[in-house]
Structures are given as structure tokens and as C-alpha cells.
């Protein structure tokens, strides 16, 4: 059906700390720009305090030793940089996951049930609401939909982060499936419920 069954693995690899820490570290210093911190008043206050404390280090004072003032300044700068790094790392993970999932969906094909009763391989981008597709074990679900026949375990880690597969079956509250997730056992007949650009994956990418 498709050649993208490794997309969940690529998504996980792309969002590891090892792959993201260098860009996040650069962003941590870039975010020292006060204009970048206006969204976080608390960290902006900490940065301004760190700046004032740093200036006090070069101003002689009998009340407080320069060494003590320098320690306070270093701790404040470390706090700001660490907060910026954590935020940049989270943003990088989200963007990397969205990019990986988007690339994994490119070229995805579906086994579409034609009105004449036979299956035809078509690009997933051609699927519309109401179309019915068959997805076998090891294949990616081509779009958001509802199970109308079959019971199967589905790996939704690429979307939800949950490592354990979940059971999807027709009827009840376990019939909804998400595009770009992988069927790991058996097979499903799925009725597509979202047009291109309206899927869960599309909304995730738009939020990043």
C-alpha cells in the first residue's frame, strides 16, 4: 500500500535530544533579546535583574563584595539561559516531529475501494470524506477515518507519543483512527472522515 511504514521511527529519531540540542543552544542565546522574552514576563524580569546585577559587578561597593555580586549575576544568567534552552528544545521537538510526519505522508498511497467493488491504489491526497480504504498490517493509515470492518492493533506513537499499540475496531468509541498511524496486526476497512488539509496531522503541523 505504501512505502512509509518507517515514518514513526524517523519521527522519534528526529526529536531526540542529541539531534536538537545544538540548535536549541543557539536559540537559547538568541532568545536573550528582550523582544523575544516579552511573551514571558517572569523571565524578562529575571534577565533585567541579571543585567543590573552584572553592571553592579563593575561598580565598587563597600556594602557588598564584588565576588558575591558576580555569583548572583551568574546564577541569574544561568537561569535565563536554561529556561530559554528548555523552551527552544520543546519548540524544536514539535517542529521536527511535524516535519518528519509531513515528509512521511508525502507520497503515501491508499488501497481505495472503488464504486465497482475492486481496490485501486491511489495517492492518499486524492481521498475525500466517505471514501473507503483497506489497510493491512505494516501499512500506514492514509487519513483520519472510522473503522467500518475489522479489528486491529494500531501504533499511534507518531501522533500521541504512546508506545503501546491500541485496539481499533468498528462500532463503539474505539472506531476512530488517525492518519499516518500504523496498523501493526490484522487489517481494517476504514471510511475516511476528513478531506486533505483537515486531518489531525494537518492541524498539528499548522500549530507548530
N, C-alpha and C positions, 0 to 999 in steps of 0.2 A: 504493500500500500504506500509506503513512504520510506525514505532513507534517512530519517531524522530521529531514530529511536535513542540516539545518544545525547539528545538535547538536554535532559535533566542532568546528566553527568557534566556536560560542558557548563551548564548554569552554575552548578556547585563549585566547579574549579575556578570559574571566573570571579566568584565572590569570596574567595579565600583571602585571609589577611595578608598572606605572602604576596599575592598579586596586587593588593590595593594599598599597602602601607606607604609606598613611596609617593604616589600621587596624593594620598591623604596628608602626608607630612608637608608637602609643598602647599597644599590648600590651608593647612593649619597656620602657616606664616602669612599667606595671602589674606586670611580672614582677620588678621590683626588690624587691618584697615577699619577704623571706627565706623565707616559706612556699611561695612559688612556685618558689624555687630549690633546695628540698630534694631535688628529683629530679636535680640536677646539683651534686654536692658540690664540684667544682672551681670552678665559677662562684660558688658560695656563699662559698667561701674567698676568692676574688678580691674579692667585694663587701664582705666583712667587713674585708679588708685596706684596701680603698679608704675605708671608713668610718673606720677607725682613723687612716689617713694624713690624712684630711680634718680630724679632730679635732686632730692634731698641728700643723696649719697655724695654729691659733689659740693654740697654746701656745708661748710664746717659748722658743728653744733656741739656745745658743751653738755647739752641735755641728753642727747642720745648718741651712742658711738656709731661711727660710720659702718663698722662691721655688722652691727645688729640691723641697721637700716638696709644694708646690702642683702642680708639674708631674707628679710621681709620682701624686698623687691624681687629677688629670685623666685621665692615661693609663689608670689602673685603672678609673675610671668609664666611660671610653670603651670599654674592652674589654668590660665587663659589658653595657653598652647595645648594643654591636654584636652580641654573642653573642645577647642577647635578641631583637634585631631580626631576625637571621637565622633564629632558631628560630620566631618569630612569623610570618615571611614564608613559611616552609616549611609551617607549620600552616595558614595562610590559603590557600595554593595547594591543599593537599589538600582542605580543606573546600569551596573554591569549585569545584574540579573535580567533587567528589562531588555538590554541589548542582546544578551545571549538568547533569551526566549524569542525575541523578534527574529534573530537570524535563524533560529531553529524552525520557525514557522514558514520561512521563505522556501518556496519550492515544495511545500507539503502537498501531498495528493490524497485523494479520498476515493474509497470504493463506493460510488454513488449508485443507488437503486433507481433505475430509470422507470418511467411510467409503463414501459413494456415488460417489466419484471426481470430484467437482467442487470448485472452490475457493470459499471463502466468507470474506469479510472479518470478522474478529473482533478484539476487544481483545486485545492481547498478554498482558494479565494473566489471560486465560482459558486460555492454553496450559498443557499439562501434559506430563510426560515421555511420550515416544512419539508425540506429535503431529507431523505433517509439514507444513511450510510451504514456500512458494516465495518467494524474494527476488530481485528483478531489480536491474539496475544503477541506482544512485542511491538505493536504499532502505536502511533500517536493518534489521539482523538483529534480530528481536523477542525473542530469548532465546538462552541458551547451547545449543549443539547440535552435531550431527555431520553433515557433508555426505554425502548418500547418492547424489547425482547432480549432475553439472556441474562445471565448473572456472571460477573467477572470482578477480579481484583484490579484496582486501578491505582497506579502510583501517581500521587498528586504533589510530590515533593517539589517539583519545579514551580508550582504556584503557591502552595501553602507552607512548604518547608517541612511538612510531616514526612518522616522517613518510612513509616509503616503504610503499606497499601491499604486502601479502604474498599469495601464491597459496594458495588453499584449494581442495581437490578431494577427491573420495571416495576412501577407502582410504588406507592408509599413515598417516604421522604428521602429515599436513597436512589432516586432515579436520575437526579441532575448530575451531569458531567461537565467538566470544563475543558475547553480546547487546549491542546498542547500538553495534556497529561497522557500517561502511557498505560495501556492495558497490559497487565502482566500475566493474566491467565484467561483461558477461555475466549469468548468473543461476545460482542454486543451489537445489537441493532439500535441505532441512535437516530432520533429525529432532531434536526438542527433547530435551535431556538433563537439564534442571533445572526444577523447579517454581518458581512465584513465591516470592520470598524466599530462594531457594537459589542464585541466579546469582552469577557473578563480580562483577557490578556491585553487587548487594546486599551482598556481603561487603566490597567496597571502601568502601561507604557506612558500614557498621557499624564499620569500623576508624577512621574519622575522628572 
